[in-house]
Amino acid sequence: MKILLLTQWFEPEFTLKGLLLAEELHKLGHQVEVLTGFPNYPGGKVYEGYKIKPFKKEMINNISVIRCALYPSHDNSALKRILNFASFAFSAAFWGILLCRRPDVIYAYHPPITIGIPAILLSWFKRAPFILDIQDFWPDTLKSTGMVSDPRILKCVDICCKVTYRLASHIVVLSDGFKQLLISRGVSPEKISVIYNWADERYIKPLPYDKVLAESLGFTDKFNIVFAGNFGKAQNLFCVLETAKLLKSQYPSIRFVMVGTGVDEAELKKYATDNNLANVVFLPRRPINEIQAILSIADILLLHLKDDPLFEITVPSKTQANLCVGRPILAVCRGDACRLIENANAGMSCEPGKPAVMAQKIIQFYQMLPEERERLGNNGSRFYMEKLSLSQGILNTQFLLKKIVTRKA
């Protein structure tokens, strides 16, 4: 098959279904072309080695990539975010029509939902069906994170979503909860497939304890709870700092290690400083090939989401990464992500937004025998390989692509 992967974000930006998906499909004998933007996520600044221009063609690991112009931004400004999404949407539609070869099928990765604009136009001009892969529900997420509050804008986004859902040949979602929400909004169940995300297994895997790294990062003689990811509104990490405040006096060896960046970074650091949280350490965002080593020396990995109905059906990408790496997990959230951790018997979960409850769960982990924590981590790794692995996900994706192409023919 000739497959066009349409995604605003692509390597060297981190995205779950970017280069790894393209490479795996290429290994199976398919021709894959990528239409994407110039890398600027999550900092909103164009990566070193790139410069915004109308378009650029490049080859990455035998994958043909066409990058098109966009307005780089990823901060708290709703206007700048809209410019970022809209500029890519229209640029991708224009250059995609001119430069992309005719595919058998288009695989469009959402968010943002503005990806529907080039997906629909390219589908029409190239006479190819398109599959929409939904990783984030809009306008729900925009409202829940506070990014957009204007009901008129939210209504426009909702209309855009419904049009895209209707015109897509098929929709892929990451959880049963996502599927049920789509059905409640009028999408036919036959049009929806659940394909769980996978971890980037090129870089995320169980590793032996790295004593040198642990010493260099101050992990020795501490009980380290590691959160690695985005410091955004959806994560509500202020609750984590409140938990740290509750524990700092009675359990000084328990330490929270926050790895990453995001729109809340400055305020989180200020909160930690203002409250003298010596038990909270911030580390800068690391490339994915370095993250696995940090995850592997954690005593607990932390999954944390805001208490919101939307996030009950969300399975953050770090869920699979945390399971894969084989460390015990504390899931502070509700719904599908918690159920995965519980089904794997890979750790514990608790309600979000309750620092005192979270503190008690951490104390339970702290008081476990090391062998017991190790068992939980091994359970998670085994569950990942059996249920959520890359090989399983790629087989499911290839089967769906072939079905849509065959049906079109």
C-alpha positions in Angstrom: 0.0 0.0 0.0 1.0 3.6 -0.5 0.3 5.4 2.8 0.3 9.1 3.6 0.9 9.8 7.3 -0.5 13.2 8.0 0.6 14.7 11.4 1.4 18.1 12.6 4.2 16.7 14.8 6.9 14.4 13.7 10.5 13.5 14.7 12.6 15.1 16.1 9.5 16.1 18.1 8.2 13.3 20.2 5.0 11.8 18.9 3.6 8.3 19.5 2.7 7.6 15.9 5.4 9.3 14.0 8.7 7.9 12.7 8.3 4.6 14.5 4.9 3.9 12.9 6.2 4.9 9.5 9.3 2.7 9.9 7.3 -0.4 11.0 4.9 0.0 8.1 7.8 0.4 5.7 9.4 -2.8 7.1 6.1 -4.6 6.2 6.6 -3.6 2.6 4.4 -0.5 2.4 5.4 2.9 0.9 5.1 5.6 3.5 5.2 9.3 2.9 4.9 11.8 5.8 3.4 15.3 5.6 4.2 17.3 8.7 5.4 20.7 10.0 8.7 22.1 11.1 9.6 20.8 14.5 8.8 23.2 17.4 6.9 21.2 20.0 6.8 21.5 23.0 8.8 24.6 23.5 7.3 26.6 20.6 10.7 27.3 19.1 12.0 25.8 15.9 14.5 23.0 16.5 18.2 23.6 15.8 19.0 22.6 12.2 15.6 23.7 10.9 14.4 27.0 9.6 10.8 27.9 8.6 10.4 28.1 4.9 7.4 27.3 2.6 8.3 23.6 2.5 11.2 21.2 2.8 11.7 17.7 1.6 14.0 15.3 3.5 14.6 11.6 4.1 14.6 10.2 7.6 15.6 6.5 7.8 14.3 5.8 4.3 11.0 7.6 5.0 10.1 10.5 2.7 9.1 13.5 4.7 7.6 16.8 3.5 7.6 19.6 6.0 5.5 22.7 5.4 5.4 26.1 7.0 3.6 26.9 10.2 3.5 29.5 12.9 5.6 28.0 15.8 4.0 28.4 19.2 3.1 26.3 22.2 2.4 28.6 25.1 -0.7 29.8 27.1 -1.9 32.2 24.4 -5.0 30.8 22.8 -4.5 33.1 19.8 -1.0 31.8 19.2 -2.1 28.2 19.5 -4.9 28.8 17.0 -2.4 30.4 14.6 -0.1 27.4 15.1 -2.8 24.9 14.3 -4.5 26.8 11.5 -1.2 27.8 9.8 -0.2 24.1 9.6 -3.7 23.0 8.4 -3.8 25.3 5.4 -0.1 25.0 4.6 -0.4 21.1 4.7 -3.5 21.2 2.5 -1.8 23.4 -0.1 1.6 21.7 -0.2 0.1 18.2 0.2 -2.0 18.7 -2.9 1.0 19.9 -4.9 3.8 17.7 -3.6 2.4 14.4 -2.2 2.0 11.4 -4.4 -1.4 9.8 -4.6 -1.8 7.4 -1.7 -4.0 4.4 -1.3 -5.0 5.7 2.2 -4.3 8.7 4.4 -3.6 8.2 8.1 -4.3 11.5 10.0 -3.2 11.9 13.5 -5.3 14.2 15.8 -4.6 16.4 17.8 -5.1 19.0 16.7 -8.6 18.6 15.1 -7.5 21.1 12.5 -5.7 18.2 10.9 -9.2 17.4 9.5 -8.8 20.3 7.0 -5.9 18.9 5.1 -7.2 15.3 5.6 -10.5 16.1 4.0 -9.1 18.2 1.1 -6.3 15.7 0.4 -8.8 12.8 0.5 -10.9 14.6 -2.1 -8.1 15.7 -4.4 -6.1 12.5 -4.2 -9.3 10.3 -4.2 -8.1 8.3 -1.2 -9.9 7.4 2.0 -8.6 8.8 5.3 -8.5 7.3 8.8 -8.6 9.6 11.7 -6.5 8.6 14.8 -7.9 10.4 17.8 -5.5 10.8 20.6 -7.2 13.7 22.3 -10.9 14.7 22.4 -11.7 18.2 21.3 -13.4 20.6 22.2 -13.5 18.8 25.6 -9.8 19.0 26.2 -9.6 22.7 25.2 -12.3 23.5 27.8 -10.9 21.2 30.5 -7.4 22.5 30.4 -8.6 26.1 30.3 -6.9 26.7 26.9 -10.2 28.0 25.4 -13.2 29.2 27.3 -15.1 31.2 24.7 -18.2 29.2 23.9 -18.3 30.5 20.4 -14.8 29.1 19.7 -15.7 25.8 21.4 -18.8 25.5 19.3 -16.8 26.1 16.1 -14.3 23.4 17.1 -17.2 21.0 17.9 -18.6 21.5 14.4 -15.2 20.9 12.9 -14.9 17.7 14.9 -18.3 16.4 13.8 -17.6 17.2 10.1 -14.3 15.4 10.3 -15.8 12.4 12.0 -18.5 12.1 9.4 -16.1 12.4 6.4 -13.5 10.1 7.8 -13.6 6.5 6.4 -12.7 5.1 9.8 -11.7 6.3 13.2 -9.1 4.9 15.6 -9.2 5.6 19.3 -6.9 4.7 22.2 -9.5 3.4 24.7 -12.9 1.9 25.1 -14.0 5.1 26.8 -13.1 7.1 23.7 -15.2 4.7 21.6 -18.2 5.0 23.9 -18.0 8.8 23.9 -17.9 8.9 20.0 -20.9 6.5 19.9 -22.8 8.8 22.3 -22.1 11.6 19.8 -23.6 9.8 16.9 -20.7 7.9 15.3 -21.5 4.4 14.2 -19.8 1.7 16.3 -18.7 -0.1 13.1 -16.8 3.0 12.1 -14.6 2.9 15.3 -11.6 0.7 16.2 -9.8 0.6 19.5 -6.0 0.3 19.0 -4.1 0.8 22.2 -1.0 3.0 22.0 2.4 1.5 22.4 5.6 2.8 23.9 8.5 3.8 21.7 10.3 0.5 22.1 13.5 1.8 20.4 14.2 3.7 23.6 11.7 2.6 26.2 12.6 -0.8 27.7 13.5 -2.4 31.1 17.1 -1.6 32.0 19.3 -2.7 34.9 19.8 -0.1 37.7 22.4 2.4 36.6 24.3 3.2 39.8 26.5 5.9 38.2 23.4 7.8 36.8 21.7 7.4 40.2 24.6 9.0 42.0 24.9 11.8 39.5 21.2 12.7 39.8 21.2 12.4 43.6 18.9 9.3 43.6 21.0 7.3 46.1 19.8 7.1 49.7 16.4 8.6 48.6 13.0 7.0 47.7 12.5 8.6 44.3 9.0 9.2 42.8 9.6 10.1 39.2 7.1 12.0 37.0 8.4 12.4 33.4 6.3 14.3 30.9 4.4 17.5 30.2 3.9 20.1 32.9 0.5 21.2 31.7 -3.0 22.0 32.8 -4.2 18.4 32.2 -1.5 17.0 34.6 -2.4 19.4 37.5 1.0 18.9 39.1 0.4 21.4 41.8 -1.4 18.6 43.6 1.9 16.6 43.5 3.7 19.5 45.2 1.0 19.7 47.8 1.6 16.1 48.5 5.3 16.7 48.8 4.6 19.4 51.3 2.6 16.9 53.4 5.5 14.4 53.4 8.6 16.6 53.7 8.9 16.6 57.5 7.9 13.1 58.5 9.4 11.3 55.5 12.5 13.4 54.4 13.9 10.6 52.3 10.9 10.5 50.0 11.7 12.7 47.0 9.7 13.8 44.0 11.7 14.1 40.7 9.9 16.1 38.0 11.4 15.6 34.5 10.1 17.7 31.7 8.7 21.1 30.8 5.4 22.8 29.9 3.2 25.8 30.4 3.0 25.4 34.2 6.8 24.9 34.7 7.6 28.4 36.0 4.7 28.5 38.4 5.5 25.0 39.7 9.1 25.9 40.4 7.9 29.1 42.2 5.5 27.1 44.3 8.3 24.7 45.3 10.6 27.6 46.2 8.0 29.5 48.1 7.2 26.4 50.2 10.8 25.3 50.7 10.2 21.9 49.1 13.6 20.5 49.2 12.0 17.1 48.5 11.1 18.2 45.0 13.7 18.3 42.2 13.1 19.6 38.7 15.1 18.1 35.8 15.0 19.6 32.3 13.2 17.7 29.5 15.4 14.9 28.2 15.3 13.3 24.8 13.4 10.0 24.8 16.6 8.0 24.4 17.7 9.3 27.8 14.4 9.0 29.6 14.4 5.2 29.9 17.5 5.3 32.1 15.9 7.8 34.5 12.7 5.8 34.6 14.6 2.6 35.3 16.2 4.0 38.5 12.9 5.3 40.0 11.4 3.6 43.0 7.9 4.6 41.8 6.7 6.1 38.5 3.9 8.6 38.8 1.0 9.0 36.4 -1.0 12.1 37.3 -4.1 13.6 35.6 -6.5 16.4 36.6 -9.8 15.3 38.0 -12.1 15.8 35.0 -14.6 13.5 33.3 -12.7 13.7 30.0 -9.5 12.2 31.6 -11.5 9.2 32.8 -11.4 7.9 29.2 -7.9 9.1 28.5 -4.8 6.8 28.5 -1.7 9.1 28.5 1.2 7.8 26.5 3.3 7.6 29.6 1.0 4.8 30.8 2.5 2.4 28.2 6.0 3.7 28.7 5.8 3.3 32.5 4.4 -0.3 32.2 7.1 -1.2 29.6 10.0 -0.1 31.7 9.0 -2.3 34.5 8.8 -0.1 37.6 5.9 0.1 40.0 3.3 2.8 39.2 1.2 5.1 41.2 -1.7 6.2 39.0 -3.4 9.3 40.3 -6.4 9.5 38.0 -9.7 7.8 37.2 -11.0 5.5 34.5 -9.3 3.7 31.7 -5.7 4.5 32.6 -6.2 3.3 36.2 -7.9 0.1 35.0 -4.9 -0.7 32.8 -2.6 -0.4 35.8 -4.9 -2.4 38.0 -5.4 -5.1 35.4 -1.7 -5.4 35.1 -1.3 -5.6 38.9 1.6 -3.1 38.3 1.0 -0.7 41.2 -1.7 1.3 42.9 -4.2 4.0 42.1 -6.0 6.7 43.9 -8.4 9.6 43.3 -6.9 12.8 41.8 -7.1 16.1 43.6 -6.6 14.6 47.1 -3.0 15.2 48.3 -3.6 13.4 51.7 -4.8 10.3 50.0 -1.9 10.4 47.5 0.5 10.8 50.4 -0.9 7.6 52.1 -0.5 5.6 48.9 3.1 6.8 48.6 3.8 5.7 52.2 2.4 2.3 51.4 4.9 2.0 48.6 7.7 3.3 50.8 6.9 0.6 53.4 6.9 -2.3 51.0 9.7 -4.7 50.8 11.9 -4.0 47.7 11.1 -7.5 46.4 7.4 -6.6 46.5 7.9 -3.4 44.5 10.0 -5.3 42.0 7.2 -7.9 41.5 4.7 -5.1 40.7 7.2 -3.6 38.1 7.7 -7.0 36.5 3.9 -7.5 36.3 3.6 -4.3 34.4 6.3 -5.1 31.9 4.8 -8.6 31.2 1.3 -7.1 30.8 2.7 -4.5 28.3 4.4 -7.1 26.1 1.3 -9.3 26.0 -1.4 -6.7 25.5 0.1 -3.3 24.4 3.3 -3.9 22.5 4.4 -2.3 19.3 4.2 -5.5 17.4 0.5 -6.0 18.4 -0.4 -2.4 17.6 1.3 -2.5 14.2 -0.5 -5.7 13.2 -3.8 -4.2 14.2 -3.1 -1.0 12.3 -2.0 -2.8 9.1 -5.1 -4.9 9.2 -7.3 -1.8 9.4 -5.4 0.0 6.6 -5.9 -3.0 4.3 -9.5 -3.3 5.2 -10.2 0.4 4.3 -8.2 0.2 1.1 -9.9 -3.0 0.0 -13.3 -1.5 0.8 -12.5 1.6 -1.2 -11.5 -0.5 -4.2 
